[in-house]
């Protein structure tokens, strides 16, 4: 939650989901770790196999620890493929994600849009 001090809007959304009991935060005793490292530590401690992670290095590290990391764009594409959201909703959510300073390389963004067109 240190991102709140840096102005990351996703922290406010997470706080709202925690307050509404839609999400659970797991505190860890690990000090001095990055958010990604803390996530990996907590997932292994709680025997959780799937984690939400968007940092490329963190995703690679999580995979090396036997976890299945999913990114926000992956979840949006999965929801679109499974018809949980419409293409219009996908486009709107992807736009909102990018508006929150979420970085996607232009090459990857093009690929995500191309894949979304198939559904």
C-alpha positions in Angstrom: 0.0 0.0 0.0 3.0 2.3 -0.1 2.0 3.2 -3.6 -0.7 5.4 -2.2 1.9 7.9 -1.0 3.3 8.0 -4.6 -0.2 8.8 -6.0 -1.0 5.4 -7.6 -4.7 5.3 -8.0 -4.9 1.5 -7.8 -4.1 1.7 -4.1 -7.4 3.5 -3.5 -9.3 0.8 -5.5 -7.6 -1.9 -3.4 -8.5 -0.1 -0.2 -12.1 0.0 -1.4 -12.2 -3.7 -2.2 -10.6 -4.6 1.1 -13.2 -2.4 2.9 -16.1 -4.1 1.0 -14.5 -7.6 1.8 -14.0 -8.3 -2.0 -10.3 -8.7 -1.4 -8.1 -9.8 1.5 -4.7 -8.4 2.2 -2.3 -10.8 3.8 0.3 -9.0 6.0 3.8 -10.5 6.0 6.6 -10.4 8.4 9.0 -9.8 5.5 10.6 -6.4 5.8 12.5 -4.6 3.1 11.0 -6.5 0.2 9.4 -5.1 -2.9 5.7 -5.6 -3.4 6.4 -8.4 -5.8 8.8 -10.1 -3.4 6.3 -9.7 -0.6 3.6 -11.2 -2.8 5.7 -14.2 -3.6 6.7 -14.6 0.1 3.0 -14.5 1.2 1.8 -16.8 -1.5 4.3 -19.4 -0.6 3.7 -19.1 3.1 -0.1 -19.4 2.5 0.3 -22.1 -0.2 -1.5 -19.9 -2.7 -0.5 -20.8 -6.3 -2.0 -17.9 -8.3 -0.9 -14.3 -7.9 -1.8 -11.0 -9.5 1.4 -9.4 -10.7 2.2 -6.9 -13.4 5.9 -6.3 -13.1 7.8 -8.3 -15.7 10.7 -9.2 -13.4 8.2 -10.0 -10.6 6.3 -12.3 -13.0 9.5 -14.2 -13.9 10.5 -14.4 -10.3 7.1 -15.7 -9.3 7.2 -18.3 -12.0 10.6 -19.4 -10.7 9.0 -20.0 -7.3 6.4 -22.3 -8.8 3.6 -19.7 -8.8 1.2 -18.9 -11.6 1.3 -15.1 -12.0 -1.5 -13.3 -13.9 -1.4 -9.8 -15.1 -4.3 -7.3 -15.4 -4.3 -7.4 -19.2 -4.3 -11.2 -19.0 -7.3 -11.2 -16.7 -9.1 -8.7 -19.0 -8.5 -11.0 -22.0 -9.6 -14.1 -20.1 -12.8 -12.3 -19.0 -13.4 -11.3 -22.7 -12.7 -14.8 -24.0 -15.0 -16.4 -21.4 -17.7 -13.8 -22.3 -17.8 -12.4 -18.8 -17.3 -8.9 -20.3 -18.2 -7.5 -23.8 -15.6 -6.2 -26.2 -16.8 -2.7 -25.4 -16.3 -3.3 -21.7 -12.9 -4.8 -22.4 -11.9 -1.7 -24.4 -13.2 0.6 -21.6 -11.4 -1.3 -18.9 -8.1 -1.4 -20.8 -8.4 2.3 -21.4 -9.0 2.9 -17.6 -6.0 0.7 -16.8 -3.8 2.8 -19.1 -5.2 6.0 -17.7 -3.9 4.9 -14.2 -0.3 5.1 -15.5 -0.2 1.3 -16.1 2.7 0.7 -18.5 2.4 -1.6 -21.4 5.0 -1.5 -24.1 3.5 -0.4 -27.5 4.4 -3.8 -28.9 2.6 -5.7 -26.2 -0.4 -3.3 -26.3 -0.7 -4.0 -30.0 -0.6 -7.7 -29.4 -3.3 -7.4 -26.6 -5.6 -5.5 -28.9 -5.0 -8.0 -31.7 -5.9 -10.9 -29.4 -9.0 -9.0 -28.1 -10.3 -8.6 -31.7 -10.5 -12.4 -32.0 -13.2 -12.5 -29.3 
